[in-house]
């Protein structure tokens, strides 16, 4: 029995799935609070955000780290007048690259740590060589970062069920930036010669509003979670948000299957390396039975998904990690580390 509109998996409505996941995200916070607070610093730390990432300031009223994320003794501020008193200063690499970016002109206060932060891959991070011997810590999706902040993670669960959304389409892809030189571009072209892929996004002049993306993807059995470049640990919202949260099975192009399996169950996704040709992959997708499809969701009995989407949370995590971070570390070859 192939996956056509005549053989849909009727396991609950898409709306019901989203409401369950929304409730779950809030419940997950209580699990995370205890782990965040387990390494609370002995005094209130001041984290100076030198530039808001992409110049998008966020609300810092109240005790943000405690109120939103359960992280104690942590103050975020964009106020450069507090530079001399800040325990940590965070610099976002995308902004370091921009013309007119200004670094602090005052001497660095004793004991102050500087953090280099990015969620982009090495292929999309330029000019790294000029920042040697400046930063003490890194904050990124790389597991070996000093402050490890992935795009998402699996969290244990035992109290919420998951219903597979109703399906009306086979494969979809949402892409905002599309260049023919990218590996994912050639893969998409070849896959499209074997089966129909519904494509959305700015790159094809079919944008989806922010509230439309997940409901749209949820109607498809499979989502092409194709990274714009292939690097270690570079597993983005394409997997976590667009696939898992939406309730579609991800077909991934990125680092090795082994790398993915460090973060997600091996039966939760389809890796391009699982097939010796794109044609064989296409045949596998088209001939999928409902019984086989359900197997991709077995992990839902044990785990739920938490996504990281708020830069305030990422910066607050600096405080929960602070006491365990190396106090004398300096990156003498930032580019070498990031590209390794």
GUBA-438085 format. One record per residue (C-alpha): residue number from 1; residue in three letters; y, x, z. Coordinates in pm, whole numbers. Each point is the difference from the previous one (the first is absolute). Layout:
// GUBA-438085
<atom nr="NUM" rest="ala" y="Y" x="X" z="Z"/>
...
***
This chain:
// GUBA-438085
<atom nr="1" rest="unk" y="0" x="0" z="0"/>
<atom nr="2" rest="unk" y="317" x="174" z="-117"/>
<atom nr="3" rest="unk" y="346" x="-31" z="146"/>
<atom nr="4" rest="unk" y="167" x="-260" z="-216"/>
<atom nr="5" rest="unk" y="211" x="-299" z="91"/>
<atom nr="6" rest="unk" y="-319" x="-203" z="9"/>
<atom nr="7" rest="unk" y="-142" x="209" z="282"/>
<atom nr="8" rest="unk" y="277" x="42" z="258"/>
<atom nr="9" rest="unk" y="-62" x="105" z="354"/>
<atom nr="10" rest="unk" y="116" x="-290" z="213"/>
<atom nr="11" rest="unk" y="26" x="164" z="339"/>
<atom nr="12" rest="unk" y="328" x="-141" z="125"/>
<atom nr="13" rest="unk" y="353" x="-29" z="-124"/>
<atom nr="14" rest="unk" y="228" x="297" z="-69"/>
<atom nr="15" rest="unk" y="263" x="-153" z="226"/>
<atom nr="16" rest="unk" y="-248" x="-17" z="284"/>
<atom nr="17" rest="unk" y="-87" x="366" z="-47"/>
<atom nr="18" rest="unk" y="364" x="105" z="15"/>
<atom nr="19" rest="unk" y="62" x="-201" z="316"/>
<atom nr="20" rest="unk" y="-304" x="156" z="164"/>
<atom nr="21" rest="unk" y="113" x="349" z="-98"/>
<atom nr="22" rest="unk" y="356" x="-65" z="117"/>
<atom nr="23" rest="unk" y="-131" x="-107" z="341"/>
<atom nr="24" rest="unk" y="-231" x="300" z="9"/>
<atom nr="25" rest="unk" y="281" x="249" z="-64"/>
<atom nr="26" rest="unk" y="186" x="-126" z="305"/>
<atom nr="27" rest="unk" y="-314" x="14" z="214"/>
<atom nr="28" rest="unk" y="-70" x="354" z="-119"/>
<atom nr="29" rest="unk" y="329" x="109" z="156"/>
<atom nr="30" rest="unk" y="-145" x="-51" z="348"/>
<atom nr="31" rest="unk" y="-287" x="234" z="-83"/>
<atom nr="32" rest="unk" y="238" x="262" z="-132"/>
<atom nr="33" rest="unk" y="247" x="-21" z="290"/>
<atom nr="34" rest="unk" y="-240" x="168" z="241"/>
<atom nr="35" rest="unk" y="-74" x="290" z="-234"/>
<atom nr="36" rest="unk" y="367" x="54" z="-80"/>
<atom nr="37" rest="unk" y="96" x="2" z="365"/>
<atom nr="38" rest="unk" y="-283" x="228" z="114"/>
<atom nr="39" rest="unk" y="202" x="314" z="-69"/>
<atom nr="40" rest="unk" y="343" x="-122" z="106"/>
<atom nr="41" rest="unk" y="249" x="285" z="56"/>
<atom nr="42" rest="unk" y="125" x="77" z="350"/>
<atom nr="43" rest="unk" y="358" x="-86" z="-101"/>
<atom nr="44" rest="unk" y="163" x="-216" z="-264"/>
<atom nr="45" rest="unk" y="-3" x="183" z="-331"/>
<atom nr="46" rest="unk" y="282" x="-34" z="-249"/>
<atom nr="47" rest="unk" y="-109" x="-1" z="-365"/>
<atom nr="48" rest="unk" y="295" x="55" z="-233"/>
<atom nr="49" rest="unk" y="-52" x="-147" z="-347"/>
<atom nr="50" rest="unk" y="218" x="231" z="-208"/>
<atom nr="51" rest="unk" y="-15" x="-231" z="-301"/>
<atom nr="52" rest="unk" y="-174" x="-335" z="-18"/>
<atom nr="53" rest="unk" y="-277" x="29" z="-260"/>
<atom nr="54" rest="unk" y="134" x="-113" z="-337"/>
<atom nr="55" rest="unk" y="328" x="-83" z="180"/>
<atom nr="56" rest="unk" y="-140" x="-330" z="130"/>
<atom nr="57" rest="unk" y="117" x="-28" z="362"/>
<atom nr="58" rest="unk" y="-207" x="-211" z="239"/>
<atom nr="59" rest="unk" y="95" x="-189" z="313"/>
<atom nr="60" rest="unk" y="-20" x="214" z="313"/>
<atom nr="61" rest="unk" y="138" x="-248" z="251"/>
<atom nr="62" rest="unk" y="-183" x="-21" z="330"/>
<atom nr="63" rest="unk" y="-289" x="227" z="94"/>
<atom nr="64" rest="unk" y="-161" x="-2" z="-345"/>
<atom nr="65" rest="unk" y="-293" x="231" z="66"/>
<atom nr="66" rest="unk" y="-102" x="-184" z="315"/>
<atom nr="67" rest="unk" y="79" x="-355" z="-112"/>
<atom nr="68" rest="unk" y="-162" x="24" z="-343"/>
<atom nr="69" rest="unk" y="-272" x="262" z="43"/>
<atom nr="70" rest="unk" y="-61" x="48" z="371"/>
<atom nr="71" rest="unk" y="112" x="363" z="-12"/>
<atom nr="72" rest="unk" y="177" x="102" z="318"/>
<atom nr="73" rest="unk" y="284" x="244" z="66"/>
<atom nr="74" rest="unk" y="111" x="22" z="-361"/>
<atom nr="75" rest="unk" y="349" x="-49" z="-141"/>
<atom nr="76" rest="unk" y="70" x="-4" z="-373"/>
<atom nr="77" rest="unk" y="353" x="64" z="-118"/>
<atom nr="78" rest="unk" y="179" x="70" z="-330"/>
<atom nr="79" rest="unk" y="310" x="116" z="189"/>
<atom nr="80" rest="unk" y="59" x="365" z="-90"/>
<atom nr="81" rest="unk" y="234" x="37" z="295"/>
<atom nr="82" rest="unk" y="-315" x="14" z="211"/>
<atom nr="83" rest="unk" y="-126" x="305" z="-189"/>
<atom nr="84" rest="unk" y="56" x="243" z="287"/>
<atom nr="85" rest="unk" y="-201" x="-224" z="234"/>
<atom nr="86" rest="unk" y="-279" x="-102" z="-237"/>
<atom nr="87" rest="unk" y="-352" x="116" z="77"/>
<atom nr="88" rest="unk" y="-113" x="-49" z="-360"/>
<atom nr="89" rest="unk" y="184" x="-26" z="-332"/>
<atom nr="90" rest="unk" y="-183" x="-163" z="-291"/>
<atom nr="91" rest="unk" y="73" x="82" z="-365"/>
<atom nr="92" rest="unk" y="-141" x="-213" z="-282"/>
<atom nr="93" rest="unk" y="-95" x="214" z="-299"/>
<atom nr="94" rest="unk" y="107" x="-249" z="-266"/>
<atom nr="95" rest="unk" y="352" x="30" z="138"/>
<atom nr="96" rest="unk" y="-22" x="378" z="35"/>
<atom nr="97" rest="unk" y="-41" x="9" z="-378"/>
<atom nr="98" rest="unk" y="313" x="-202" z="-68"/>
<atom nr="99" rest="unk" y="327" x="157" z="-107"/>
<atom nr="100" rest="unk" y="251" x="14" z="280"/>
<atom nr="101" rest="unk" y="-254" x="-1" z="281"/>
<atom nr="102" rest="unk" y="150" x="174" z="302"/>
<atom nr="103" rest="unk" y="-194" x="181" z="269"/>
<atom nr="104" rest="unk" y="130" x="47" z="355"/>
<atom nr="105" rest="unk" y="277" x="258" z="18"/>
<atom nr="106" rest="unk" y="-27" x="58" z="374"/>
<atom nr="107" rest="unk" y="-253" x="241" z="143"/>
<atom nr="108" rest="unk" y="-332" x="-155" z="92"/>
<atom nr="109" rest="unk" y="-11" x="-69" z="375"/>
<atom nr="110" rest="unk" y="-275" x="187" z="190"/>
<atom nr="111" rest="unk" y="-328" x="-188" z="-5"/>
<atom nr="112" rest="unk" y="107" x="-250" z="-265"/>
<atom nr="113" rest="unk" y="-270" x="-71" z="-260"/>
<atom nr="114" rest="unk" y="55" x="-80" z="-366"/>
<atom nr="115" rest="unk" y="-240" x="-228" z="-182"/>
<atom nr="116" rest="unk" y="-57" x="-9" z="-376"/>
<atom nr="117" rest="unk" y="-105" x="-353" z="-100"/>
<atom nr="118" rest="unk" y="-137" x="-142" z="-322"/>
<atom nr="119" rest="unk" y="-245" x="-261" z="-126"/>
<atom nr="120" rest="unk" y="12" x="128" z="-358"/>
<atom nr="121" rest="unk" y="-266" x="220" z="-157"/>
<atom nr="122" rest="unk" y="59" x="370" z="-82"/>
<atom nr="123" rest="unk" y="36" x="-94" z="-368"/>
<atom nr="124" rest="unk" y="299" x="-215" z="93"/>
<atom nr="125" rest="unk" y="157" x="237" z="254"/>
<atom nr="126" rest="unk" y="215" x="270" z="-158"/>
<atom nr="127" rest="unk" y="186" x="303" z="128"/>
<atom nr="128" rest="unk" y="-232" x="64" z="292"/>
<atom nr="129" rest="unk" y="29" x="377" z="-27"/>
<atom nr="130" rest="unk" y="354" x="16" z="136"/>
<atom nr="131" rest="unk" y="-97" x="-160" z="330"/>
<atom nr="132" rest="unk" y="-216" x="276" z="140"/>
<atom nr="133" rest="unk" y="48" x="116" z="361"/>
<atom nr="134" rest="unk" y="208" x="-308" z="85"/>
<atom nr="135" rest="unk" y="-230" x="-280" z="114"/>
<atom nr="136" rest="unk" y="-216" x="-6" z="311"/>
<atom nr="137" rest="unk" y="-205" x="-309" z="-73"/>
<atom nr="138" rest="unk" y="-104" x="-216" z="-293"/>
<atom nr="139" rest="unk" y="-28" x="-379" z="-13"/>
<atom nr="140" rest="unk" y="-201" x="-136" z="-290"/>
<atom nr="141" rest="unk" y="-313" x="-178" z="-123"/>
<atom nr="142" rest="unk" y="-189" x="331" z="13"/>
<atom nr="143" rest="unk" y="-256" x="-6" z="277"/>
<atom nr="144" rest="unk" y="87" x="359" z="92"/>
<atom nr="145" rest="unk" y="368" x="-84" z="48"/>
<atom nr="146" rest="unk" y="139" x="56" z="345"/>
<atom nr="147" rest="unk" y="96" x="-368" z="8"/>
<atom nr="148" rest="unk" y="-264" x="-180" z="-203"/>
<atom nr="149" rest="unk" y="130" x="-331" z="-136"/>
<atom nr="150" rest="unk" y="-229" x="-146" z="-267"/>
<atom nr="151" rest="unk" y="91" x="-294" z="-218"/>
<atom nr="152" rest="unk" y="-265" x="-197" z="186"/>
<atom nr="153" rest="unk" y="-309" x="26" z="213"/>
<atom nr="154" rest="unk" y="-309" x="-189" z="108"/>
<atom nr="155" rest="unk" y="7" x="-134" z="356"/>
<atom nr="156" rest="unk" y="-300" x="-139" z="188"/>
<atom nr="157" rest="unk" y="-13" x="-375" z="38"/>
<atom nr="158" rest="unk" y="-237" x="-252" z="149"/>
<atom nr="159" rest="unk" y="185" x="-328" z="12"/>
<atom nr="160" rest="unk" y="123" x="-96" z="-348"/>
<atom nr="161" rest="unk" y="-197" x="-108" z="-306"/>
<atom nr="162" rest="unk" y="107" x="64" z="-357"/>
<atom nr="163" rest="unk" y="-28" x="-249" z="-286"/>
<atom nr="164" rest="unk" y="-4" x="134" z="-353"/>
<atom nr="165" rest="unk" y="286" x="-165" z="-193"/>
<atom nr="166" rest="unk" y="-88" x="-226" z="-292"/>
<atom nr="167" rest="unk" y="-18" x="197" z="-325"/>
<atom nr="168" rest="unk" y="117" x="-98" z="-348"/>
<atom nr="169" rest="unk" y="32" x="339" z="-171"/>
<atom nr="170" rest="unk" y="-208" x="315" z="-30"/>
<atom nr="171" rest="unk" y="226" x="309" z="11"/>
<atom nr="172" rest="unk" y="371" x="55" z="60"/>
<atom nr="173" rest="unk" y="241" x="290" z="38"/>
<atom nr="174" rest="unk" y="357" x="5" z="131"/>
<atom nr="175" rest="unk" y="201" x="306" z="-105"/>
<atom nr="176" rest="unk" y="369" x="78" z="37"/>
<atom nr="177" rest="unk" y="7" x="341" z="-169"/>
<atom nr="178" rest="unk" y="-215" x="79" z="-300"/>
<atom nr="179" rest="unk" y="-13" x="328" z="-192"/>
<atom nr="180" rest="unk" y="-247" x="76" z="-277"/>
<atom nr="181" rest="unk" y="-58" x="347" z="142"/>
<atom nr="182" rest="unk" y="-150" x="-140" z="320"/>
<atom nr="183" rest="unk" y="-377" x="-8" z="41"/>
<atom nr="184" rest="unk" y="18" x="-365" z="97"/>
<atom nr="185" rest="unk" y="170" x="-85" z="-329"/>
<atom nr="186" rest="unk" y="-286" x="135" z="-209"/>
<atom nr="187" rest="unk" y="-255" x="-167" z="227"/>
<atom nr="188" rest="unk" y="174" x="-337" z="-29"/>
<atom nr="189" rest="unk" y="17" x="28" z="-378"/>
<atom nr="190" rest="unk" y="-372" x="73" z="-24"/>
<atom nr="191" rest="unk" y="-102" x="-268" z="250"/>
<atom nr="192" rest="unk" y="212" x="-257" z="-185"/>
<atom nr="193" rest="unk" y="-205" x="66" z="-312"/>
<atom nr="194" rest="unk" y="-310" x="-130" z="181"/>
<atom nr="195" rest="unk" y="135" x="-291" z="205"/>
<atom nr="196" rest="unk" y="319" x="-198" z="62"/>
<atom nr="197" rest="unk" y="231" x="136" z="268"/>
<atom nr="198" rest="unk" y="294" x="-215" z="109"/>
<atom nr="199" rest="unk" y="288" x="238" z="67"/>
<atom nr="200" rest="unk" y="320" x="-71" z="192"/>
<atom nr="201" rest="unk" y="300" x="200" z="117"/>
<atom nr="202" rest="unk" y="329" x="149" z="-110"/>
<atom nr="203" rest="unk" y="-172" x="243" z="-233"/>
<atom nr="204" rest="unk" y="-115" x="-288" z="-223"/>
<atom nr="205" rest="unk" y="300" x="-226" z="63"/>
<atom nr="206" rest="unk" y="-207" x="-246" z="202"/>
<atom nr="207" rest="unk" y="132" x="65" z="351"/>
<atom nr="208" rest="unk" y="-138" x="-181" z="302"/>
<atom nr="209" rest="unk" y="222" x="-101" z="288"/>
<atom nr="210" rest="unk" y="-92" x="159" z="333"/>
<atom nr="211" rest="unk" y="-152" x="-324" z="128"/>
<atom nr="212" rest="unk" y="-187" x="-58" z="-328"/>
<atom nr="213" rest="unk" y="-197" x="324" z="-18"/>
<atom nr="214" rest="unk" y="-276" x="-70" z="251"/>
<atom nr="215" rest="unk" y="-65" x="-363" z="-102"/>
<atom nr="216" rest="unk" y="-16" x="112" z="-364"/>
<atom nr="217" rest="unk" y="-242" x="286" z="64"/>
<atom nr="218" rest="unk" y="-213" x="-216" z="230"/>
<atom nr="219" rest="unk" y="-103" x="-214" z="-298"/>
<atom nr="220" rest="unk" y="-180" x="296" z="-159"/>
<atom nr="221" rest="unk" y="-340" x="145" z="81"/>
<atom nr="222" rest="unk" y="111" x="360" z="-56"/>
<atom nr="223" rest="unk" y="324" x="193" z="33"/>
<atom nr="224" rest="unk" y="68" x="332" z="-174"/>
<atom nr="225" rest="unk" y="120" x="219" z="287"/>
<atom nr="226" rest="unk" y="106" x="287" z="-224"/>
<atom nr="227" rest="unk" y="206" x="273" z="165"/>
<atom nr="228" rest="unk" y="280" x="157" z="-203"/>
<atom nr="229" rest="unk" y="-140" x="346" z="75"/>
<atom nr="230" rest="unk" y="-319" x="139" z="150"/>
<atom nr="231" rest="unk" y="36" x="191" z="324"/>
<atom nr="232" rest="unk" y="-186" x="37" z="327"/>
<atom nr="233" rest="unk" y="42" x="-300" z="232"/>
<atom nr="234" rest="unk" y="250" x="-161" z="-238"/>
<atom nr="235" rest="unk" y="-126" x="-357" z="41"/>
<atom nr="236" rest="unk" y="289" x="-241" z="-9"/>
<atom nr="237" rest="unk" y="86" x="-368" z="36"/>
<atom nr="238" rest="unk" y="-185" x="-58" z="-327"/>
<atom nr="239" rest="unk" y="-320" x="11" z="203"/>
<atom nr="240" rest="unk" y="115" x="-121" z="340"/>
<atom nr="241" rest="unk" y="248" x="-274" z="-88"/>
<atom nr="242" rest="unk" y="-55" x="-100" z="-362"/>
<atom nr="243" rest="unk" y="-379" x="1" z="27"/>
<atom nr="244" rest="unk" y="-125" x="-40" z="356"/>
<atom nr="245" rest="unk" y="272" x="-225" z="140"/>
<atom nr="246" rest="unk" y="0" x="-210" z="-316"/>
<atom nr="247" rest="unk" y="-377" x="-43" z="15"/>
<atom nr="248" rest="unk" y="-94" x="169" z="-328"/>
<atom nr="249" rest="unk" y="-254" x="279" z="-46"/>
<atom nr="250" rest="unk" y="180" x="324" z="-91"/>
<atom nr="251" rest="unk" y="-100" x="209" z="-300"/>
<atom nr="252" rest="unk" y="149" x="334" z="100"/>
<atom nr="253" rest="unk" y="133" x="300" z="-185"/>
<atom nr="254" rest="unk" y="112" x="268" z="242"/>
<atom nr="255" rest="unk" y="-162" x="273" z="205"/>
<atom nr="256" rest="unk" y="-378" x="34" z="20"/>
<atom nr="257" rest="unk" y="-228" x="-273" z="128"/>
<atom nr="258" rest="unk" y="-74" x="225" z="297"/>
<atom nr="259" rest="unk" y="371" x="11" z="80"/>
<atom nr="260" rest="unk" y="28" x="-380" z="-9"/>
<atom nr="261" rest="unk" y="-303" x="-30" z="225"/>
<atom nr="262" rest="unk" y="183" x="193" z="272"/>
<atom nr="263" rest="unk" y="220" x="-307" z="41"/>
<atom nr="264" rest="unk" y="-190" x="-304" z="-130"/>
<atom nr="265" rest="unk" y="-365" x="-114" z="-14"/>
<atom nr="266" rest="unk" y="-190" x="120" z="-308"/>
<atom nr="267" rest="unk" y="-91" x="-357" z="-99"/>
<atom nr="268" rest="unk" y="359" x="-128" z="5"/>
<atom nr="269" rest="unk" y="114" x="136" z="-337"/>
<atom nr="270" rest="unk" y="-106" x="109" z="-348"/>
<atom nr="271" rest="unk" y="79" x="360" z="-98"/>
<atom nr="272" rest="unk" y="36" x="105" z="-361"/>
<atom nr="273" rest="unk" y="-242" x="284" z="64"/>
<atom nr="274" rest="unk" y="-273" x="-255" z="73"/>
<atom nr="275" rest="unk" y="-40" x="-44" z="-378"/>
<atom nr="276" rest="unk" y="-59" x="248" z="-280"/>
<atom nr="277" rest="unk" y="223" x="-195" z="-237"/>
<atom nr="278" rest="unk" y="276" x="-258" z="7"/>
<atom nr="279" rest="unk" y="-220" x="-227" z="-207"/>
<atom nr="280" rest="unk" y="-269" x="4" z="268"/>
<atom nr="281" rest="unk" y="262" x="-84" z="262"/>
<atom nr="282" rest="unk" y="122" x="-292" z="-211"/>
<atom nr="283" rest="unk" y="-356" x="-128" z="-42"/>
<atom nr="284" rest="unk" y="-52" x="24" z="376"/>
<atom nr="285" rest="unk" y="311" x="-209" z="69"/>
<atom nr="286" rest="unk" y="-74" x="-263" z="-262"/>
<atom nr="287" rest="unk" y="-362" x="-48" z="104"/>
<atom nr="288" rest="unk" y="68" x="-13" z="373"/>
<atom nr="289" rest="unk" y="-192" x="-269" z="186"/>
<atom nr="290" rest="unk" y="147" x="-191" z="295"/>
<atom nr="291" rest="unk" y="-265" x="151" z="226"/>
<atom nr="292" rest="unk" y="94" x="354" z="-99"/>
<atom nr="293" rest="unk" y="371" x="-78" z="27"/>
<atom nr="294" rest="unk" y="-38" x="-122" z="357"/>
<atom nr="295" rest="unk" y="-144" x="338" z="97"/>
<atom nr="296" rest="unk" y="341" x="159" z="-54"/>
<atom nr="297" rest="unk" y="129" x="-209" z="292"/>
<atom nr="298" rest="unk" y="-266" x="81" z="258"/>
<atom nr="299" rest="unk" y="237" x="243" z="171"/>
<atom nr="300" rest="unk" y="221" x="-297" z="93"/>
<atom nr="301" rest="unk" y="-245" x="-84" z="275"/>
<atom nr="302" rest="unk" y="86" x="326" z="176"/>
<atom nr="303" rest="unk" y="351" x="92" z="-105"/>
<atom nr="304" rest="unk" y="340" x="-138" z="-83"/>
<atom nr="305" rest="unk" y="285" x="172" z="-183"/>
<atom nr="306" rest="unk" y="324" x="123" z="153"/>
<atom nr="307" rest="unk" y="271" x="109" z="-241"/>
<atom nr="308" rest="unk" y="297" x="223" z="77"/>
<atom nr="309" rest="unk" y="308" x="-124" z="-180"/>
<atom nr="310" rest="unk" y="287" x="60" z="244"/>
<atom nr="311" rest="unk" y="170" x="338" z="22"/>
<atom nr="312" rest="unk" y="102" x="-82" z="357"/>
<atom nr="313" rest="unk" y="-365" x="-10" z="101"/>
<atom nr="314" rest="unk" y="-68" x="329" z="-176"/>
<atom nr="315" rest="unk" y="288" x="166" z="185"/>
<atom nr="316" rest="unk" y="-101" x="-155" z="333"/>
<atom nr="317" rest="unk" y="-345" x="155" z="-40"/>
<atom nr="318" rest="unk" y="171" x="340" z="29"/>
<atom nr="319" rest="unk" y="58" x="-82" z="366"/>
<atom nr="320" rest="unk" y="-360" x="-102" z="68"/>
<atom nr="321" rest="unk" y="-116" x="325" z="-163"/>
<atom nr="322" rest="unk" y="268" x="227" z="147"/>
<atom nr="323" rest="unk" y="-180" x="134" z="306"/>
<atom nr="324" rest="unk" y="-303" x="110" z="-205"/>
<atom nr="325" rest="unk" y="192" x="169" z="-283"/>
<atom nr="326" rest="unk" y="27" x="381" z="-30"/>
<atom nr="327" rest="unk" y="329" x="114" z="147"/>
<atom nr="328" rest="unk" y="34" x="332" z="-187"/>
<atom nr="329" rest="unk" y="-114" x="-104" z="-346"/>
<atom nr="330" rest="unk" y="211" x="66" z="-312"/>
<atom nr="331" rest="unk" y="-104" x="-67" z="-361"/>
<atom nr="332" rest="unk" y="46" x="333" z="-179"/>
<atom nr="333" rest="unk" y="-146" x="-141" z="-324"/>
<atom nr="334" rest="unk" y="61" x="-374" z="-11"/>
<atom nr="335" rest="unk" y="-85" x="-25" z="-369"/>
<atom nr="336" rest="unk" y="-324" x="195" z="44"/>
<atom nr="337" rest="unk" y="-110" x="-228" z="282"/>
<atom nr="338" rest="unk" y="81" x="-321" z="-184"/>
<atom nr="339" rest="unk" y="-173" x="103" z="-321"/>
<atom nr="340" rest="unk" y="-317" x="140" z="158"/>
***
